[in-house]
Protein backbone atom coordinates (compact mmCIF):
# COMPACT_ATOMS: atom_id res chain seq x y z
CA UNK A 1 0.00 0.00 0.00
CA UNK A 2 1.17 3.51 -0.75
CA UNK A 3 0.42 5.24 2.51
CA UNK A 4 1.32 8.91 2.82
CA UNK A 5 3.95 8.28 0.17
CA UNK A 6 5.74 5.54 2.09
CA UNK A 7 5.11 1.91 1.22
CA UNK A 8 4.69 0.65 4.77
CA UNK A 9 2.08 0.47 7.49
CA UNK A 10 1.22 3.83 9.07
CA UNK A 11 -0.60 2.33 12.04
CA UNK A 12 1.89 3.82 14.45
CA UNK A 13 0.98 7.32 13.31
CA UNK A 14 -2.72 7.17 14.07
CA UNK A 15 -4.23 9.54 16.62
CA UNK A 16 -6.85 8.71 19.21
CA UNK A 17 -10.45 9.55 18.28
CA UNK A 18 -11.03 13.24 17.57
CA UNK A 19 -13.00 15.47 19.91
CA UNK A 20 -16.46 16.30 18.60
CA UNK A 21 -16.91 19.71 20.17
CA UNK A 22 -17.44 22.69 17.88
CA UNK A 23 -16.58 26.22 18.94
CA UNK A 24 -17.67 27.81 15.66
CA UNK A 25 -19.85 30.88 16.23
CA UNK A 26 -22.16 31.86 13.35
CA UNK A 27 -22.18 35.48 12.27
CA UNK A 28 -24.78 37.67 10.61
CA UNK A 29 -25.49 37.53 6.92
CA UNK A 30 -24.98 40.70 4.91
CA UNK A 31 -27.22 39.49 2.10
CA UNK A 32 -29.36 36.53 1.20
CA UNK A 33 -27.23 33.93 -0.57
CA UNK A 34 -30.07 33.10 -2.92
CA UNK A 35 -29.80 36.60 -4.41
CA UNK A 36 -26.19 36.16 -5.45
CA UNK A 37 -24.63 34.15 -8.20
CA UNK A 38 -22.16 31.61 -6.92
CA UNK A 39 -20.65 30.85 -10.32
CA UNK A 40 -17.39 32.53 -11.20
CA UNK A 41 -16.74 34.43 -14.41
CA UNK A 42 -13.12 33.57 -15.17
CA UNK A 43 -10.45 31.06 -14.17
CA UNK A 44 -8.64 32.03 -10.99
CA UNK A 45 -11.28 34.52 -9.82
CA UNK A 46 -11.30 34.63 -6.00
CA UNK A 47 -14.08 34.77 -3.44
CA UNK A 48 -13.89 34.90 0.35
CA UNK A 49 -17.25 35.32 2.01
CA UNK A 50 -17.82 32.49 4.44
CA UNK A 51 -17.52 32.93 8.19
CA UNK A 52 -13.97 31.59 8.20
CA UNK A 53 -12.94 33.95 5.38
CA UNK A 54 -11.63 30.96 3.46
CA UNK A 55 -10.39 31.93 0.01
CA UNK A 56 -11.59 30.03 -3.05
CA UNK A 57 -10.48 30.17 -6.69
CA UNK A 58 -12.81 29.53 -9.63
CA UNK A 59 -12.10 26.51 -11.82
CA UNK A 60 -14.22 26.78 -14.99
CA UNK A 61 -15.86 23.80 -16.64
CA UNK A 62 -13.75 22.08 -19.28
CA UNK A 63 -12.11 18.94 -20.59
CA UNK A 64 -8.67 17.51 -19.92
CA UNK A 65 -6.59 14.36 -20.00
CA UNK A 66 -6.40 12.85 -16.52
CA UNK A 67 -3.36 10.75 -15.69
CA UNK A 68 0.10 10.82 -17.24
CA UNK A 69 1.49 10.02 -20.70
CA UNK A 70 3.53 6.84 -20.94
CA UNK A 71 6.75 8.79 -21.52
CA UNK A 72 6.44 10.94 -18.37
CA UNK A 73 9.43 10.47 -16.08
CA UNK A 74 8.76 8.75 -12.74
CA UNK A 75 5.15 7.84 -13.60
CA UNK A 76 3.48 4.90 -11.89
CA UNK A 77 2.67 2.51 -14.74
CA UNK A 78 0.08 0.71 -12.63
CA UNK A 79 -2.52 3.41 -12.19
CA UNK A 80 -1.89 6.55 -14.28
CA UNK A 81 -3.05 5.56 -17.78
CA UNK A 82 -4.68 8.63 -19.29
CA UNK A 83 -8.43 9.07 -19.78
CA UNK A 84 -10.46 11.93 -21.26
CA UNK A 85 -12.54 13.79 -18.68
CA UNK A 86 -15.22 16.45 -19.05
CA UNK A 87 -16.27 18.55 -16.06
CA UNK A 88 -19.67 19.95 -16.96
CA UNK A 89 -19.79 22.55 -14.17
CA UNK A 90 -17.25 24.96 -12.83
CA UNK A 91 -16.43 24.86 -9.12
CA UNK A 92 -14.62 26.80 -6.43
CA UNK A 93 -11.45 25.21 -5.07
CA UNK A 94 -9.92 26.21 -1.76
CA UNK A 95 -6.93 28.46 -2.44
CA UNK A 96 -5.17 26.90 0.54
CA UNK A 97 -5.22 23.63 2.43
CA UNK A 98 -7.51 23.66 5.47
CA UNK A 99 -5.56 24.90 8.49
CA UNK A 100 -5.47 23.60 12.02
CA UNK A 101 -7.22 26.75 13.25
CA UNK A 102 -10.08 26.30 10.76
CA UNK A 103 -10.44 22.66 11.70
CA UNK A 104 -10.76 23.55 15.36
CA UNK A 105 -13.33 26.27 14.68
CA UNK A 106 -15.60 23.96 12.68
CA UNK A 107 -15.30 20.52 14.28
CA UNK A 108 -13.52 21.33 17.52
CA UNK A 109 -10.31 19.39 17.10
CA UNK A 110 -6.58 20.12 16.67
CA UNK A 111 -5.09 16.79 15.62
CA UNK A 112 -1.98 17.96 13.77
CA UNK A 113 1.49 16.61 14.47
CA UNK A 114 3.01 20.06 13.86
CA UNK A 115 1.14 22.76 15.76
CA UNK A 116 0.33 26.22 14.44
CA UNK A 117 -2.95 27.93 13.54
CA UNK A 118 -1.84 28.68 9.96
CA UNK A 119 -0.26 25.29 9.36
CA UNK A 120 -2.22 22.82 7.26
CA UNK A 121 -4.13 20.40 9.44
CA UNK A 122 -2.93 16.82 9.19
CA UNK A 123 -3.56 13.50 10.92
CA UNK A 124 -7.18 13.77 9.80
CA UNK A 125 -9.05 10.84 8.29
CA UNK A 126 -11.25 11.00 5.21
CA UNK A 127 -14.19 10.67 7.60
CA UNK A 128 -12.95 13.69 9.58
CA UNK A 129 -12.61 15.75 6.39
CA UNK A 130 -16.11 14.78 5.28
CA UNK A 131 -17.44 15.80 8.70
CA UNK A 132 -15.74 19.20 8.35
CA UNK A 133 -17.35 19.78 4.93
CA UNK A 134 -20.82 18.76 6.11
CA UNK A 135 -20.59 20.95 9.23
CA UNK A 136 -19.33 23.96 7.27
CA UNK A 137 -22.15 23.54 4.74
CA UNK A 138 -24.73 23.45 7.55
CA UNK A 139 -23.29 26.49 9.31
CA UNK A 140 -23.11 28.58 6.15
CA UNK A 141 -26.70 27.72 5.22
CA UNK A 142 -27.79 28.79 8.69
CA UNK A 143 -26.13 32.14 7.98
CA UNK A 144 -28.02 32.41 4.67
CA UNK A 145 -24.65 32.58 2.90
CA UNK A 146 -24.94 29.32 0.99
CA UNK A 147 -27.92 28.69 -1.28
CA UNK A 148 -29.55 25.35 -1.91
CA UNK A 149 -27.76 23.56 -4.69
CA UNK A 150 -24.25 24.37 -3.44
CA UNK A 151 -22.18 22.59 -0.81
CA UNK A 152 -18.71 22.34 0.66
CA UNK A 153 -17.22 19.00 -0.24
CA UNK A 154 -13.98 17.20 -0.84
CA UNK A 155 -13.05 17.55 -4.51
CA UNK A 156 -13.43 14.48 -6.66
CA UNK A 157 -10.17 13.04 -7.90
CA UNK A 158 -10.92 14.46 -11.35
CA UNK A 159 -11.66 17.92 -9.92
CA UNK A 160 -8.46 17.82 -7.89
CA UNK A 161 -6.20 16.97 -10.83
CA UNK A 162 -8.01 19.43 -13.12
CA UNK A 163 -7.52 22.22 -10.56
CA UNK A 164 -3.90 21.25 -9.98
CA UNK A 165 -3.07 21.23 -13.68
CA UNK A 166 -4.92 24.50 -14.39
CA UNK A 167 -4.98 23.59 -18.10
CA UNK A 168 -1.35 22.43 -18.19
CA UNK A 169 -0.36 19.05 -19.62
CA UNK A 170 3.11 18.84 -18.08
CA UNK A 171 4.29 16.68 -15.19
CA UNK A 172 3.86 19.60 -12.78
CA UNK A 173 1.61 22.63 -13.01
CA UNK A 174 4.65 24.77 -13.87
CA UNK A 175 6.43 22.47 -16.35
CA UNK A 176 8.16 19.13 -16.71
CA UNK A 177 11.30 19.81 -14.69
CA UNK A 178 11.33 19.27 -10.93
CA UNK A 179 14.16 21.82 -10.69
CA UNK A 180 11.55 24.57 -10.19
CA UNK A 181 9.54 22.70 -7.57
CA UNK A 182 11.10 24.57 -4.66
CA UNK A 183 9.38 27.74 -5.87
CA UNK A 184 5.96 26.07 -5.66
CA UNK A 185 6.14 23.37 -3.02
CA UNK A 186 7.50 22.17 0.30
CA UNK A 187 9.18 18.79 -0.19
CA UNK A 188 11.98 16.82 1.44
CA UNK A 189 14.65 18.98 -0.18
CA UNK A 190 13.53 22.31 1.31
CA UNK A 191 11.03 21.69 4.11
CA UNK A 192 13.33 20.74 6.96
CA UNK A 193 10.98 17.76 7.25
CA UNK A 194 8.18 19.80 8.75
CA UNK A 195 4.91 21.34 7.57
CA UNK A 196 4.84 25.06 6.72
CA UNK A 197 2.22 27.80 6.84
CA UNK A 198 -0.13 27.63 3.88
CA UNK A 199 0.37 29.99 0.95
CA UNK A 200 4.10 30.62 1.30
CA UNK A 201 4.96 29.30 -2.16
CA UNK A 202 3.96 30.43 -5.66
CA UNK A 203 0.41 29.51 -6.77
CA UNK A 204 -0.45 27.72 -9.98
CA UNK A 205 -2.05 29.50 -12.94
CA UNK A 206 -5.47 29.50 -11.24
CA UNK A 207 -4.19 30.96 -7.97
CA UNK A 208 -4.11 27.71 -5.98
CA UNK A 209 -1.27 27.30 -3.48
CA UNK A 210 0.40 24.12 -2.22
CA UNK A 211 -1.23 21.80 -4.75
CA UNK A 212 2.24 20.25 -4.86
CA UNK A 213 3.73 19.35 -1.48
CA UNK A 214 3.22 20.56 2.12
CA UNK A 215 0.53 17.96 2.99
CA UNK A 216 -1.30 15.31 1.02
CA UNK A 217 -4.98 16.07 0.36
CA UNK A 218 -7.94 13.70 0.58
CA UNK A 219 -10.26 13.40 -2.44
CA UNK A 220 -13.88 12.30 -2.45
CA UNK A 221 -13.38 9.16 -4.56
CA UNK A 222 -12.90 5.55 -3.62
CA UNK A 223 -9.66 4.20 -5.03
CA UNK A 224 -9.43 1.89 -7.99
CA UNK A 225 -6.40 1.15 -10.14
CA UNK A 226 -7.92 2.28 -13.43
CA UNK A 227 -8.78 5.96 -13.79
CA UNK A 228 -12.36 6.68 -14.85
CA UNK A 229 -13.03 9.06 -17.72
CA UNK A 230 -16.21 10.54 -19.16
CA UNK A 231 -18.37 13.34 -17.79
CA UNK A 232 -18.05 14.27 -14.11
CA UNK A 233 -16.49 10.95 -13.05
CA UNK A 234 -16.58 9.92 -9.42
CA UNK A 235 -15.67 6.47 -8.14
CA UNK A 236 -18.04 5.29 -5.42
CA UNK A 237 -17.79 1.76 -4.10
CA UNK A 238 -20.48 0.21 -1.93
CA UNK A 239 -17.97 -2.19 -0.40
CA UNK A 240 -14.57 -1.15 0.86
CA UNK A 241 -13.47 2.20 2.22
CA UNK A 242 -10.15 2.95 0.56
CA UNK A 243 -10.02 6.59 -0.55
CA UNK A 244 -7.73 8.58 -2.82
CA UNK A 245 -5.38 11.34 -1.73
CA UNK A 246 -3.17 13.55 -3.88
CA UNK A 247 -0.47 16.20 -3.95
CA UNK A 248 2.50 14.79 -1.96
CA UNK A 249 3.87 16.29 1.26
CA UNK A 250 6.84 17.88 3.00
CA UNK A 251 8.59 14.56 3.59
CA UNK A 252 8.79 13.15 0.07
CA UNK A 253 11.07 13.62 -2.92
CA UNK A 254 10.11 16.02 -5.69
CA UNK A 255 9.06 13.26 -8.08
CA UNK A 256 6.11 12.39 -5.82
CA UNK A 257 4.61 15.84 -6.42
CA UNK A 258 3.65 15.25 -10.06
CA UNK A 259 0.11 16.33 -10.96
CA UNK A 260 -0.90 12.74 -11.81
CA UNK A 261 0.66 10.96 -8.81
CA UNK A 262 -1.95 8.94 -6.88
CA UNK A 263 -2.14 7.47 -3.37
CA UNK A 264 -4.76 5.71 -1.27
CA UNK A 265 -5.60 4.85 2.33
CA UNK A 266 -8.49 3.62 4.47
CA UNK A 267 -11.18 6.25 5.05
CA UNK A 268 -10.95 5.99 8.83
CA UNK A 269 -7.16 6.12 9.03
CA UNK A 270 -5.01 9.11 9.96
CA UNK A 271 -1.42 9.82 9.05
CA UNK A 272 1.23 12.48 9.56
CA UNK A 273 1.38 14.70 6.48
CA UNK A 274 -2.14 13.87 5.27
CA UNK A 275 -4.70 16.71 5.29
CA UNK A 276 -7.32 18.10 2.93
CA UNK A 277 -8.60 21.01 0.87
CA UNK A 278 -12.25 22.00 0.46
CA UNK A 279 -14.17 22.58 -2.76
CA UNK A 280 -17.40 24.58 -3.09
CA UNK A 281 -19.47 22.78 -5.70
CA UNK A 282 -22.94 22.37 -7.09
CA UNK A 283 -24.49 19.58 -5.03
CA UNK A 284 -25.14 16.19 -6.56
CA UNK A 285 -27.29 13.43 -5.11
CA UNK A 286 -24.66 10.68 -4.96
CA UNK A 287 -24.03 8.11 -2.26
CA UNK A 288 -20.75 7.96 -0.38
C-alpha positions as CSV (number, residue, x, y, z in Angstrom):
1,X,0.0,0.0,0.0
2,X,1.2,3.5,-0.8
3,X,0.4,5.2,2.5
4,X,1.3,8.9,2.8
5,X,4.0,8.3,0.2
6,X,5.7,5.5,2.1
7,X,5.1,1.9,1.2
8,X,4.7,0.7,4.8
9,X,2.1,0.5,7.5
10,X,1.2,3.8,9.1
11,X,-0.6,2.3,12.0
12,X,1.9,3.8,14.5
13,X,1.0,7.3,13.3
14,X,-2.7,7.2,14.1
15,X,-4.2,9.5,16.6
16,X,-6.8,8.7,19.2
17,X,-10.5,9.6,18.3
18,X,-11.0,13.2,17.6
19,X,-13.0,15.5,19.9
20,X,-16.5,16.3,18.6
21,X,-16.9,19.7,20.2
22,X,-17.4,22.7,17.9
23,X,-16.6,26.2,18.9
24,X,-17.7,27.8,15.7
25,X,-19.8,30.9,16.2
26,X,-22.2,31.9,13.3
27,X,-22.2,35.5,12.3
28,X,-24.8,37.7,10.6
29,X,-25.5,37.5,6.9
30,X,-25.0,40.7,4.9
31,X,-27.2,39.5,2.1
32,X,-29.4,36.5,1.2
33,X,-27.2,33.9,-0.6
34,X,-30.1,33.1,-2.9
35,X,-29.8,36.6,-4.4
36,X,-26.2,36.2,-5.4
37,X,-24.6,34.2,-8.2
38,X,-22.2,31.6,-6.9
39,X,-20.7,30.9,-10.3
40,X,-17.4,32.5,-11.2
41,X,-16.7,34.4,-14.4
42,X,-13.1,33.6,-15.2
43,X,-10.4,31.1,-14.2
44,X,-8.6,32.0,-11.0
45,X,-11.3,34.5,-9.8
46,X,-11.3,34.6,-6.0
47,X,-14.1,34.8,-3.4
48,X,-13.9,34.9,0.3
49,X,-17.2,35.3,2.0
50,X,-17.8,32.5,4.4
51,X,-17.5,32.9,8.2
52,X,-14.0,31.6,8.2
53,X,-12.9,33.9,5.4
54,X,-11.6,31.0,3.5
55,X,-10.4,31.9,0.0
56,X,-11.6,30.0,-3.1
57,X,-10.5,30.2,-6.7
58,X,-12.8,29.5,-9.6
59,X,-12.1,26.5,-11.8
60,X,-14.2,26.8,-15.0
61,X,-15.9,23.8,-16.6
62,X,-13.8,22.1,-19.3
63,X,-12.1,18.9,-20.6
64,X,-8.7,17.5,-19.9
65,X,-6.6,14.4,-20.0
66,X,-6.4,12.9,-16.5
67,X,-3.4,10.8,-15.7
68,X,0.1,10.8,-17.2
69,X,1.5,10.0,-20.7
70,X,3.5,6.8,-20.9
71,X,6.7,8.8,-21.5
72,X,6.4,10.9,-18.4
73,X,9.4,10.5,-16.1
74,X,8.8,8.8,-12.7
75,X,5.2,7.8,-13.6
76,X,3.5,4.9,-11.9
77,X,2.7,2.5,-14.7
78,X,0.1,0.7,-12.6
79,X,-2.5,3.4,-12.2
80,X,-1.9,6.5,-14.3
81,X,-3.0,5.6,-17.8
82,X,-4.7,8.6,-19.3
83,X,-8.4,9.1,-19.8
84,X,-10.5,11.9,-21.3
85,X,-12.5,13.8,-18.7
86,X,-15.2,16.5,-19.1
87,X,-16.3,18.5,-16.1
88,X,-19.7,19.9,-17.0
89,X,-19.8,22.5,-14.2
90,X,-17.2,25.0,-12.8
91,X,-16.4,24.9,-9.1
92,X,-14.6,26.8,-6.4
93,X,-11.5,25.2,-5.1
94,X,-9.9,26.2,-1.8
95,X,-6.9,28.5,-2.4
96,X,-5.2,26.9,0.5
97,X,-5.2,23.6,2.4
98,X,-7.5,23.7,5.5
99,X,-5.6,24.9,8.5
100,X,-5.5,23.6,12.0
101,X,-7.2,26.7,13.3
102,X,-10.1,26.3,10.8
103,X,-10.4,22.7,11.7
104,X,-10.8,23.5,15.4
105,X,-13.3,26.3,14.7
106,X,-15.6,24.0,12.7
107,X,-15.3,20.5,14.3
108,X,-13.5,21.3,17.5
109,X,-10.3,19.4,17.1
110,X,-6.6,20.1,16.7
111,X,-5.1,16.8,15.6
112,X,-2.0,18.0,13.8
113,X,1.5,16.6,14.5
114,X,3.0,20.1,13.9
115,X,1.1,22.8,15.8
116,X,0.3,26.2,14.4
117,X,-2.9,27.9,13.5
118,X,-1.8,28.7,10.0
119,X,-0.3,25.3,9.4
120,X,-2.2,22.8,7.3
121,X,-4.1,20.4,9.4
122,X,-2.9,16.8,9.2
123,X,-3.6,13.5,10.9
124,X,-7.2,13.8,9.8
125,X,-9.1,10.8,8.3
126,X,-11.3,11.0,5.2
127,X,-14.2,10.7,7.6
128,X,-12.9,13.7,9.6
129,X,-12.6,15.7,6.4
130,X,-16.1,14.8,5.3
131,X,-17.4,15.8,8.7
132,X,-15.7,19.2,8.3
133,X,-17.3,19.8,4.9
134,X,-20.8,18.8,6.1
135,X,-20.6,21.0,9.2
136,X,-19.3,24.0,7.3
137,X,-22.2,23.5,4.7
138,X,-24.7,23.4,7.5
139,X,-23.3,26.5,9.3
140,X,-23.1,28.6,6.1
141,X,-26.7,27.7,5.2
142,X,-27.8,28.8,8.7
143,X,-26.1,32.1,8.0
144,X,-28.0,32.4,4.7
145,X,-24.7,32.6,2.9
146,X,-24.9,29.3,1.0
147,X,-27.9,28.7,-1.3
148,X,-29.5,25.4,-1.9
149,X,-27.8,23.6,-4.7
150,X,-24.2,24.4,-3.4
151,X,-22.2,22.6,-0.8
152,X,-18.7,22.3,0.7
153,X,-17.2,19.0,-0.2
154,X,-14.0,17.2,-0.8
155,X,-13.1,17.6,-4.5
156,X,-13.4,14.5,-6.7
157,X,-10.2,13.0,-7.9
158,X,-10.9,14.5,-11.3
159,X,-11.7,17.9,-9.9
160,X,-8.5,17.8,-7.9
161,X,-6.2,17.0,-10.8
162,X,-8.0,19.4,-13.1
163,X,-7.5,22.2,-10.6
164,X,-3.9,21.2,-10.0
165,X,-3.1,21.2,-13.7
166,X,-4.9,24.5,-14.4
167,X,-5.0,23.6,-18.1
168,X,-1.4,22.4,-18.2
169,X,-0.4,19.0,-19.6
170,X,3.1,18.8,-18.1
171,X,4.3,16.7,-15.2
172,X,3.9,19.6,-12.8
173,X,1.6,22.6,-13.0
174,X,4.6,24.8,-13.9
175,X,6.4,22.5,-16.4
176,X,8.2,19.1,-16.7
177,X,11.3,19.8,-14.7
178,X,11.3,19.3,-10.9
179,X,14.2,21.8,-10.7
180,X,11.5,24.6,-10.2
181,X,9.5,22.7,-7.6
182,X,11.1,24.6,-4.7
183,X,9.4,27.7,-5.9
184,X,6.0,26.1,-5.7
185,X,6.1,23.4,-3.0
186,X,7.5,22.2,0.3
187,X,9.2,18.8,-0.2
188,X,12.0,16.8,1.4
189,X,14.6,19.0,-0.2
190,X,13.5,22.3,1.3
191,X,11.0,21.7,4.1
192,X,13.3,20.7,7.0
193,X,11.0,17.8,7.3
194,X,8.2,19.8,8.7
195,X,4.9,21.3,7.6
196,X,4.8,25.1,6.7
197,X,2.2,27.8,6.8
198,X,-0.1,27.6,3.9
199,X,0.4,30.0,0.9
200,X,4.1,30.6,1.3
201,X,5.0,29.3,-2.2
202,X,4.0,30.4,-5.7
203,X,0.4,29.5,-6.8
204,X,-0.5,27.7,-10.0
205,X,-2.1,29.5,-12.9
206,X,-5.5,29.5,-11.2
207,X,-4.2,31.0,-8.0
208,X,-4.1,27.7,-6.0
209,X,-1.3,27.3,-3.5
210,X,0.4,24.1,-2.2
211,X,-1.2,21.8,-4.7
212,X,2.2,20.3,-4.9
213,X,3.7,19.4,-1.5
214,X,3.2,20.6,2.1
215,X,0.5,18.0,3.0
216,X,-1.3,15.3,1.0
217,X,-5.0,16.1,0.4
218,X,-7.9,13.7,0.6
219,X,-10.3,13.4,-2.4
220,X,-13.9,12.3,-2.5
221,X,-13.4,9.2,-4.6
222,X,-12.9,5.6,-3.6
223,X,-9.7,4.2,-5.0
224,X,-9.4,1.9,-8.0
225,X,-6.4,1.2,-10.1
226,X,-7.9,2.3,-13.4
227,X,-8.8,6.0,-13.8
228,X,-12.4,6.7,-14.9
229,X,-13.0,9.1,-17.7
230,X,-16.2,10.5,-19.2
231,X,-18.4,13.3,-17.8
232,X,-18.0,14.3,-14.1
233,X,-16.5,11.0,-13.1
234,X,-16.6,9.9,-9.4
235,X,-15.7,6.5,-8.1
236,X,-18.0,5.3,-5.4
237,X,-17.8,1.8,-4.1
238,X,-20.5,0.2,-1.9
239,X,-18.0,-2.2,-0.4
240,X,-14.6,-1.1,0.9
241,X,-13.5,2.2,2.2
242,X,-10.1,2.9,0.6
243,X,-10.0,6.6,-0.5
244,X,-7.7,8.6,-2.8
245,X,-5.4,11.3,-1.7
246,X,-3.2,13.6,-3.9
247,X,-0.5,16.2,-3.9
248,X,2.5,14.8,-2.0
249,X,3.9,16.3,1.3
250,X,6.8,17.9,3.0
251,X,8.6,14.6,3.6
252,X,8.8,13.2,0.1
253,X,11.1,13.6,-2.9
254,X,10.1,16.0,-5.7
255,X,9.1,13.3,-8.1
256,X,6.1,12.4,-5.8
257,X,4.6,15.8,-6.4
258,X,3.6,15.2,-10.1
259,X,0.1,16.3,-11.0
260,X,-0.9,12.7,-11.8
261,X,0.7,11.0,-8.8
262,X,-2.0,8.9,-6.9
263,X,-2.1,7.5,-3.4
264,X,-4.8,5.7,-1.3
265,X,-5.6,4.8,2.3
266,X,-8.5,3.6,4.5
267,X,-11.2,6.2,5.0
268,X,-11.0,6.0,8.8
269,X,-7.2,6.1,9.0
270,X,-5.0,9.1,10.0
271,X,-1.4,9.8,9.0
272,X,1.2,12.5,9.6
273,X,1.4,14.7,6.5
274,X,-2.1,13.9,5.3
275,X,-4.7,16.7,5.3
276,X,-7.3,18.1,2.9
277,X,-8.6,21.0,0.9
278,X,-12.3,22.0,0.5
279,X,-14.2,22.6,-2.8
280,X,-17.4,24.6,-3.1
281,X,-19.5,22.8,-5.7
282,X,-22.9,22.4,-7.1
283,X,-24.5,19.6,-5.0
284,X,-25.1,16.2,-6.6
285,X,-27.3,13.4,-5.1
286,X,-24.7,10.7,-5.0
287,X,-24.0,8.1,-2.3
288,X,-20.7,8.0,-0.4
